[in-house]
Amino acid sequence: MKKYFIQKSPFIVPTTDGKLIEEHFGKASDGNSNISIAHMIAPPHWSEPFQTPEFDEYTFIIKGKKQFIIEDEVVILEVGQSIKIEKNTRVQYSNPFDEVCEYIAICQPAFDFEKVNREEA
């Protein structure tokens, strides 16, 4: 029995905002509730509502820039930078810039729509 698994067909999360979410490991792709790892591409001028997730979220920027409003502080990450946002922190993710933002997101425990606590727009 192999002690590894190569993910060749990540779960594509359906979105309505033009963002590509490919979950390689996590609840939707392989049933793992301990961690989720996703490849994301956020189009220019994309944003999500504020949320207060019940999981830690790590982000690593591959291309472009991504804006975070963490509590009441604006943070902008660029290529090669990463951030950890602790669970139960109010945050808004966006790409208010003119270029695509490509990044890796890791959530621990795994991303869960029922535990993201998005605010109504």
Backbone hydrogen bonds, N-H to C=O, Kabsch-Sander energy under -0.5 kcal/mol:
donor,donor_aa,acceptor,acceptor_aa,energy
7,Q,5,F,-0.6
8,K,6,I,-0.8
11,F,23,E,-2.2
13,V,11,F,-0.8
13,V,21,I,-2.3
20,L,41,I,-2.5
21,I,19,K,-0.5
22,E,39,H,-2.7
23,E,11,F,-3.0
23,E,21,I,-0.6
24,H,22,E,-0.7
24,H,37,I,-2.5
25,F,37,I,-1.6
30,D,26,G,-2.2
31,G,26,G,-1.2
32,N,26,G,-1.3
33,S,31,G,-0.5
36,S,107,C,-2.2
37,I,25,F,-2.7
38,A,105,A,-2.8
39,H,22,E,-2.6
40,M,38,A,-0.5
40,M,103,Y,-3.3
41,I,20,L,-2.2
42,A,101,C,-3.1
45,H,95,N,-1.7
45,H,97,F,-1.0
46,W,43,P,-1.3
46,W,95,N,-1.0
48,E,93,Y,-2.2
51,Q,91,V,-2.4
52,T,116,V,-1.0
52,T,117,N,-0.9
54,E,115,K,-2.7
56,D,108,Q,-2.4
57,E,85,I,-2.4
58,Y,106,I,-3.3
59,T,83,I,-2.3
60,F,104,I,-2.3
61,I,81,Q,-2.5
62,I,102,E,-2.8
63,K,102,E,-2.0
66,K,77,L,-1.9
67,Q,94,S,-3.0
68,F,75,V,-3.1
69,I,92,Q,-2.2
70,I,68,F,-0.7
70,I,73,E,-2.8
71,E,69,I,-0.7
71,E,90,R,-3.1
72,D,70,I,-1.0
73,E,70,I,-2.4
75,V,68,F,-3.2
75,V,73,E,-0.5
77,L,66,K,-2.6
80,G,61,I,-2.6
81,Q,78,E,-2.3
83,I,59,T,-1.9
85,I,57,E,-2.8
86,E,84,K,-0.6
88,N,53,P,-3.9
89,T,86,E,-0.7
91,V,51,Q,-3.0
92,Q,69,I,-1.6
94,S,67,Q,-2.2
95,N,46,W,-3.4
101,C,42,A,-2.5
102,E,63,K,-2.3
102,E,100,V,-0.5
103,Y,40,M,-2.4
104,I,60,F,-2.4
105,A,38,A,-2.7
106,I,58,Y,-2.6
107,C,36,S,-2.1
108,Q,56,D,-2.2
110,A,33,S,-1.5
115,K,112,D,-2.2
116,V,113,F,-0.7
119,E,50,F,-3.2
